[in-house]
Amino acid sequence: MIDVVQDIEVLENALICFEEGASDEKRMAISSLENLLQRKKNVLREFESQAPGYQFEMEFMYESV
C-alpha cells in the first residue's frame, strides 16, 4: 500500500508542476513520471518472469527500457 501512496504523491506533484511550475520544474515532473513508469514496467516484468502463463503484452514492453 505504501507503493500506491508514493505513486499518488508522484502524480499529484507532477500535476502541480505542470500547472504552476517553471520550465525546470516541468522537466523535473517529466523525469518523475518517467521514473514512475520505469518502476511499473519493472514490476510487470518481474511478475511475468515469475508467472510465465500470465504474460501481459503491451507495446511499451518492446520499447527500450
N, C-alpha and C positions, 0 to 999 in steps of 0.2 A: 504494500500500500504506500510505502514511502516513495517508491518509484513514481507512482501516479501523482502524488503531491508535488514531487520535483518537476515532473513533466508539465503539470498545470502552471507551476511557477515560471518555467521557461517560456511557455506560450503567452502567459499574461505579460511578462516583461517584454517579450518581443513585440506584442501589440502596442504597448505603451511607447516603446522606442520608435516604432513605425509612425505612430500618430503624433508624437510630441518631440521626438529626438532630432538632433542634428545628424549630419551625414556619418560621423564616426559612430554615433550610437546606433544608427541604422545598419552599418556594417557589422557592429557587434551583435545585433539582433539576428542578422542573417547567419553569422557564424554560430550563434547559439542554436538556431534552428537546424543548421547542417549537422552539428554535433548530436542533437537530439535524434535526428533522422538516422544518423550512422549507428547510434546506440540501439535504436529499434531494429535496424537491419541485422545487427549482430545478434540480438535476442532471437529474432526469427531464424537466422541461420543456425544458431545453437539448438533451437527447438527442433528444426528439421533434421539436424545431424543425429539427434537422439531419438527421433520418431520417424524413421525413414518411410513409413507408409502414409505419412501425412504431409507431404510436400505441398507447399502453398506457393505456386509460381506467380510471380509478378514481374512486370517489366523491369523494375528497378533492381531486381536480383541479378540481372545480367549486365548492369552498368558497373563501371569500375568503382570499387569501394575502398 
